[in-house]
Amino acid sequence: MTDMCYYEVLEVSRDCSGAELKKSYRKLAMKYHPDRNQGDKEAEDSFKVVNEAYQVLSDKSKREVYDRYGKEGLEGQGAGRGGFGGGSSMDDIMDMFNSAFGGGGGGFGQTRRDPSQKYSLDFEVEVPLAFHKAVFGCEKKIDITYKTPCDDCSGTGAKDGHLENCDYCQGQGQVLMRQGPMQFAQTCPKCQGQGQSIKKPCGSCKGKGYHQKDDTVTINIPAGVDNGNRLRAQGYGNKGKNGRRGDLYLTFRVREDENFIRNGNDIYIEVPVFFTQAILGETISIPALKGELELKLKKSTKDKEHFVFEEEGVADVHGGAKGRLIAQIQMTLPRDINEEQKELLEKLQESYGVESRPHKSTFDSAFDRVKDWFKG
């Protein structure tokens, strides 16, 4: 299974949608999950490969690089490693655990929640970042709006803080449901598991139990964060009834650059080269993250050929090790030529003799075969 392409691993077509990709991934992840296949080494290996494939194909930039360059284009990028702060695929894994094994704990937005708390203490905001700010890190001021409990009702949402037991669950917060021979507990649909209900809503907060406050926080964003990465800012979340604040989670949306394409810690750049430069093997200057680099073309450099510069990519957000800068040649041909240029090119072509017409030696035998097909 490890030698299969990622689309084959996930049993999807190359033009599959994100929803199709996620559906197939969840099915396979549950099939091969170690908790369901204890002691089965083959299932464990398959589970790792399925996760590796999904982390690549569910990431737009990685999928583009994989479709274009294959696994080689992802080398050194830890295709199977989760992104900084867990990455988007971690949410899918948590969803899969919850649906497969009935778990409810540990997911984002579920920490420090108790039945009397009317809102989650943690919340998330999306932070747009310029390409270079993500690469080099920055200090950024972020405007947020957080919740704080209403003082008039002590965060209950009820006038004078007076709550009554829910008449549907009798204050238990759960109700027993029967399905065939099975009986199971379910969160009360009327009080949402709180066990109590509001008879008269608080006039100050209109029954919500909280007010909202605006704030501006200054966050140091480390160098190397990538699109979809998540950073936790401890103590900047919503304020609870006990006075303690939860955490603020920042999810980054990195804007694309006109020239640089990022894949993990690697940077790709297309370098337009005129055909004579490629033939002669010129040395040209190309932009890099910290200025410019000298690119020495090989004589007769080919279109789409790669030139790799080690440690000229992005610093890894975890360990600081730098990725690569990969320059891909984009061959440019003249759109039009004048009479003088045409004459010079014809002379150049004639100087190469037979070598200048490779199609003849390639197709001579084909022409003979085609002629034979139509002989009596």
C-alpha positions as CSV (number, residue, x, y, z in Angstrom):
1,M,0.0,0.0,0.0
2,T,2.9,2.4,0.7
3,D,3.9,2.3,-3.0
4,M,0.5,3.4,-4.2
5,C,-0.2,7.0,-5.2
6,Y,-2.1,9.0,-2.7
7,Y,-5.3,9.0,-4.7
8,E,-5.2,5.2,-4.9
9,V,-4.5,5.0,-1.1
10,L,-7.7,7.0,-0.4
11,E,-9.7,5.2,-3.2
12,V,-10.7,8.5,-4.9
13,S,-10.3,9.9,-8.4
14,R,-7.8,12.7,-9.2
15,D,-10.6,15.2,-9.7
16,C,-12.4,14.4,-6.5
17,S,-14.0,17.1,-4.3
18,G,-12.9,18.0,-0.8
19,A,-16.1,16.4,0.5
20,E,-15.5,13.1,-1.4
21,L,-11.9,13.1,-0.1
22,K,-13.0,13.6,3.5
23,K,-15.7,10.9,3.3
24,S,-13.3,8.3,1.9
25,Y,-10.6,9.2,4.4
26,R,-12.9,8.8,7.4
27,K,-14.1,5.4,6.2
28,L,-10.5,4.2,5.7
29,A,-9.3,5.7,9.0
30,M,-12.0,4.0,11.0
31,K,-11.3,0.7,9.1
32,Y,-7.6,0.7,9.9
33,H,-7.6,2.5,13.3
34,P,-5.3,0.7,15.8
35,D,-8.1,0.6,18.5
36,R,-10.1,-1.6,16.1
37,N,-7.1,-3.7,14.9
38,Q,-5.1,-4.3,18.1
39,G,-1.9,-6.2,17.3
40,D,-2.4,-5.9,13.6
41,K,0.9,-4.4,12.2
42,E,-0.4,-4.2,8.7
43,A,-3.5,-2.3,9.7
44,E,-1.3,0.1,11.7
45,D,0.9,0.8,8.7
46,S,-2.2,1.3,6.5
47,F,-3.6,3.8,9.0
48,K,-0.3,5.8,8.8
49,V,-0.3,5.8,5.0
50,V,-4.0,6.9,4.9
51,N,-3.3,9.8,7.2
52,E,-0.2,10.8,5.2
53,A,-2.2,10.7,2.0
54,Y,-5.0,12.8,3.4
55,Q,-2.7,15.4,4.9
56,V,-1.3,16.0,1.5
57,L,-4.4,15.9,-0.6
58,S,-6.6,17.9,1.8
59,D,-4.0,20.8,1.7
60,K,-4.6,22.8,-1.5
61,S,-1.0,23.9,-1.9
62,K,0.4,20.5,-1.2
63,R,-2.1,18.8,-3.5
64,E,-1.1,21.2,-6.4
65,V,2.6,20.4,-5.9
66,Y,1.8,16.6,-5.6
67,D,-0.3,16.7,-8.8
68,R,2.5,18.5,-10.6
69,Y,5.7,17.0,-9.3
70,G,4.6,13.8,-7.5
71,K,6.1,12.7,-4.2
72,E,9.5,14.0,-5.2
73,G,8.1,17.5,-5.0
74,L,7.1,16.9,-1.4
75,E,10.5,15.5,-0.3
76,G,11.8,16.9,3.0
77,Q,8.4,18.4,3.8
78,G,7.1,15.8,6.1
79,A,4.0,15.1,4.1
80,G,2.7,12.8,6.8
81,R,3.4,15.3,9.6
82,G,0.7,17.4,11.1
83,G,1.0,21.2,10.7
84,F,1.8,23.7,13.4
85,G,-0.8,23.5,16.1
86,G,-2.4,20.4,14.8
87,G,-3.3,21.4,11.2
88,S,-6.8,21.2,9.7
89,S,-6.7,17.4,9.4
90,M,-6.5,17.1,13.2
91,D,-10.1,18.4,13.4
92,D,-11.1,15.6,11.0
93,I,-9.4,13.0,13.1
94,M,-11.2,14.3,16.3
95,D,-14.5,14.2,14.4
96,M,-13.7,10.6,13.3
97,F,-12.9,9.6,16.9
98,N,-16.1,11.1,18.2
99,S,-18.3,9.5,15.6
100,A,-16.5,6.1,15.8
101,F,-16.0,5.7,19.5
102,G,-18.6,8.0,21.1
103,G,-16.0,10.3,22.5
104,G,-16.8,13.8,23.4
105,G,-13.8,15.2,25.1
106,G,-10.6,16.9,24.1
107,G,-11.9,18.6,20.9
108,F,-11.4,22.3,20.3
109,G,-14.1,24.4,22.0
110,Q,-15.0,21.8,24.6
111,T,-12.4,22.6,27.3
112,R,-13.4,23.9,30.7
113,R,-17.2,23.7,29.8
114,D,-19.6,23.0,32.6
115,P,-23.4,22.8,32.3
116,S,-24.0,26.1,34.0
117,Q,-21.5,27.9,31.6
118,K,-23.6,29.3,28.8
119,Y,-20.7,29.6,26.3
120,S,-17.4,28.1,25.6
121,L,-14.4,29.8,27.2
122,D,-12.2,29.2,24.2
123,F,-12.9,30.8,20.8
124,E,-11.1,31.1,17.5
125,V,-10.4,34.0,15.1
126,E,-9.0,33.9,11.6
127,V,-5.9,36.0,11.0
128,P,-4.9,37.1,7.5
129,L,-1.1,37.3,7.0
130,A,1.0,38.6,4.2
131,F,3.3,36.0,2.6
132,H,6.5,37.5,4.0
133,K,5.0,38.0,7.5
134,A,4.3,34.3,7.7
135,V,7.8,33.4,6.5
136,F,9.8,35.7,8.8
137,G,7.4,36.1,11.7
138,C,6.0,39.3,13.0
139,E,4.3,41.1,15.9
140,K,0.6,41.7,15.1
141,K,-2.2,43.6,16.8
142,I,-5.5,41.7,16.6
143,D,-8.9,43.2,17.4
144,I,-11.1,40.7,19.2
145,T,-14.6,40.6,20.9
146,Y,-14.9,38.3,23.9
147,K,-17.7,37.4,26.3
148,T,-17.9,38.2,30.0
149,P,-20.6,37.0,32.4
150,C,-23.5,39.4,33.1
151,D,-23.1,40.7,36.7
152,D,-26.8,41.4,37.1
153,C,-27.8,37.7,36.7
154,S,-24.4,36.1,37.7
155,G,-24.1,34.7,34.2
156,T,-27.3,32.7,34.4
157,G,-29.4,34.7,31.9
158,A,-32.3,34.7,34.5
159,K,-33.7,37.7,36.3
160,D,-31.9,38.1,39.6
161,G,-30.1,34.8,38.9
162,H,-33.2,32.8,39.7
163,L,-33.4,29.5,37.8
164,E,-35.9,26.7,37.9
165,N,-35.4,23.0,37.4
166,C,-36.2,22.0,33.9
167,D,-39.6,20.3,33.8
168,Y,-38.6,18.0,30.9
169,C,-35.7,16.3,32.6
170,Q,-36.5,17.2,36.2
171,G,-33.2,19.0,36.7
172,Q,-31.1,16.0,35.6
173,G,-29.8,17.5,32.4
174,Q,-30.3,14.2,30.6
175,V,-33.3,12.1,29.5
176,L,-33.5,8.3,29.0
177,M,-34.4,7.2,25.5
178,R,-35.3,3.8,24.3
179,Q,-34.5,2.3,20.9
180,G,-35.7,-1.2,20.6
181,P,-34.2,-3.2,23.5
182,M,-31.6,-0.6,24.0
183,Q,-31.9,2.3,26.6
184,F,-29.4,5.2,26.6
185,A,-29.0,8.6,28.1
186,Q,-29.3,11.7,25.9
187,T,-28.7,15.4,26.6
188,C,-32.0,17.1,27.4
189,P,-33.2,18.9,24.3
190,K,-35.1,21.5,26.3
191,C,-32.4,22.8,28.7
192,Q,-29.4,21.6,26.6
193,G,-28.1,19.6,29.5
194,Q,-28.1,22.4,32.1
195,G,-30.9,20.9,34.2
196,Q,-32.3,24.3,34.8
197,S,-34.4,26.8,32.8
198,I,-35.1,30.5,32.8
199,K,-38.5,31.6,33.8
200,K,-37.9,35.3,33.5
201,P,-34.9,36.5,31.4
202,C,-32.5,39.0,32.7
203,G,-33.2,42.5,31.4
204,S,-29.6,43.5,31.2
205,C,-28.3,40.7,29.0
206,K,-31.7,39.7,27.5
207,G,-31.3,36.2,28.8
208,K,-28.0,35.5,27.1
209,G,-26.0,35.4,30.4
210,Y,-23.2,37.5,29.0
211,H,-22.1,40.8,27.6
212,Q,-19.4,41.4,24.9
213,K,-16.3,43.4,25.2
214,D,-13.9,44.6,22.5
215,D,-10.1,44.3,23.1
216,T,-6.9,44.5,21.1
217,V,-4.2,42.0,21.8
218,T,-0.6,41.9,20.6
219,I,0.6,38.5,19.4
220,N,4.2,37.5,18.5
221,I,3.8,35.2,15.5
222,P,6.8,32.9,15.0
223,A,8.6,32.6,11.7
224,G,7.5,29.8,9.5
225,V,3.7,29.6,10.2
226,D,1.8,28.3,7.2
227,N,-1.8,28.6,5.9
228,G,-4.2,26.7,8.2
229,N,-1.8,26.6,11.2
230,R,-3.2,27.3,14.6
231,L,-1.6,29.2,17.5
232,R,-3.0,29.3,21.1
233,A,-2.9,32.6,23.0
234,Q,-3.4,31.6,26.6
235,G,-5.7,33.7,28.7
236,Y,-7.2,35.8,25.9
237,G,-10.5,33.8,25.5
238,N,-13.9,34.4,26.9
239,K,-14.3,35.1,30.7
240,G,-16.0,32.5,32.8
241,K,-18.3,32.8,35.7
242,N,-15.4,32.0,38.0
243,G,-13.4,34.9,36.6
244,R,-10.9,32.9,34.7
245,R,-10.5,33.5,30.9
246,G,-10.2,30.8,28.4
247,D,-7.8,30.7,25.4
248,L,-7.8,32.5,22.1
249,Y,-7.0,30.3,19.0
250,L,-5.6,32.0,16.0
251,T,-5.9,30.3,12.6
252,F,-3.7,31.8,9.9
253,R,-4.8,32.5,6.3
254,V,-1.6,33.3,4.4
255,R,-1.9,35.3,1.2
256,E,-0.2,34.0,-1.9
257,D,2.9,35.7,-3.4
258,E,3.2,36.7,-7.1
259,N,6.4,34.7,-7.6
260,F,7.0,32.4,-4.7
261,I,4.9,29.2,-4.2
262,R,5.2,27.6,-0.8
263,N,4.9,23.9,-0.1
264,G,5.7,23.3,3.6
265,N,9.2,24.6,4.1
266,D,10.1,24.5,0.4
267,I,9.7,27.5,-1.9
268,Y,9.2,27.1,-5.6
269,I,9.8,29.8,-8.2
270,E,9.4,29.7,-12.0
271,V,12.3,31.2,-13.8
272,P,11.7,32.4,-17.4
273,V,14.7,31.7,-19.6
274,F,15.2,32.6,-23.3
275,F,16.2,29.6,-25.4
276,T,19.6,31.1,-26.2
277,Q,20.4,31.5,-22.5
278,A,19.6,27.9,-21.9
279,I,21.7,26.7,-24.9
280,L,24.7,28.8,-23.9
281,G,24.4,28.0,-20.1
282,E,24.3,31.6,-18.8
283,T,24.5,32.7,-15.2
284,I,21.4,34.7,-14.1
285,S,20.2,36.3,-10.9
286,I,16.9,35.1,-9.4
287,P,15.0,36.4,-6.4
288,A,15.2,34.5,-3.1
289,L,13.6,35.0,0.3
290,K,16.6,37.0,1.6
291,G,17.6,38.8,-1.6
292,E,19.0,37.1,-4.7
293,L,20.8,34.1,-5.8
294,E,23.1,33.3,-8.7
295,L,21.7,30.5,-10.9
296,K,24.2,29.0,-13.3
297,L,22.3,27.3,-16.1
298,K,23.8,24.1,-17.5
299,K,24.5,24.1,-21.2
300,S,21.4,22.9,-23.0
301,T,19.2,23.3,-19.9
302,K,15.8,21.8,-20.5
303,D,12.3,23.2,-20.0
304,K,10.8,22.5,-16.6
305,E,14.3,21.5,-15.3
306,H,14.8,22.0,-11.5
307,F,17.7,23.7,-9.8
308,V,17.7,23.2,-6.0
309,F,19.2,25.6,-3.4
310,E,19.5,23.9,0.0
311,E,18.5,25.9,3.1
312,E,17.1,28.8,1.1
313,G,13.5,28.0,2.0
314,V,11.4,28.7,5.0
315,A,12.6,28.0,8.6
316,D,10.6,25.2,10.2
317,V,8.3,26.6,12.8
318,H,9.2,23.8,15.2
319,G,12.9,23.3,14.9
320,G,14.2,26.1,12.7
321,A,15.7,23.9,10.0
322,K,15.3,25.5,6.6
323,G,13.7,24.0,3.6
324,R,14.8,24.4,-0.1
325,L,14.3,26.9,-2.8
326,I,13.5,25.1,-6.1
327,A,13.9,27.1,-9.3
328,Q,11.9,25.6,-12.2
329,I,12.9,26.7,-15.7
330,Q,10.2,28.1,-17.9
331,M,11.6,28.1,-21.5
332,T,10.7,31.2,-23.5
333,L,10.8,31.2,-27.3
334,P,10.7,34.3,-29.6
335,R,7.2,35.3,-30.7
336,D,8.5,36.7,-34.0
337,I,11.8,37.1,-35.9
338,N,13.0,39.5,-38.5
339,E,14.8,38.6,-41.7
340,E,18.3,39.0,-40.3
341,Q,17.4,36.7,-37.3
342,K,15.8,34.2,-39.6
343,E,19.0,34.0,-41.7
344,L,21.2,33.6,-38.7
345,L,19.0,30.8,-37.3
346,E,19.0,29.0,-40.6
347,K,22.8,29.2,-40.8
348,L,23.0,27.9,-37.2
349,Q,20.6,25.0,-38.0
350,E,22.6,24.1,-41.1
351,S,25.8,24.1,-39.0
352,Y,24.4,21.3,-36.9
353,G,23.8,19.0,-39.9
354,V,21.8,15.9,-39.2
355,E,21.6,16.7,-35.5
356,S,19.3,19.7,-36.2
357,R,16.6,17.5,-37.6
358,P,16.1,14.7,-35.0
359,H,12.6,14.0,-36.3
360,K,14.0,12.4,-39.5
361,S,16.0,9.6,-37.8
362,T,13.1,9.1,-35.4
363,F,10.3,8.8,-38.0
364,D,12.0,7.3,-41.1
365,S,11.1,3.7,-40.1
366,A,7.6,4.8,-39.2
367,F,7.1,6.3,-42.6
368,D,8.2,3.0,-44.2
369,R,5.8,1.0,-42.1
370,V,2.9,3.2,-42.9
371,K,3.6,2.9,-46.6
372,D,3.8,-0.9,-46.3
373,W,0.3,-0.9,-44.7
374,F,-1.3,0.3,-47.9
375,K,0.6,-1.9,-50.4
376,G,-1.5,-4.6,-52.2
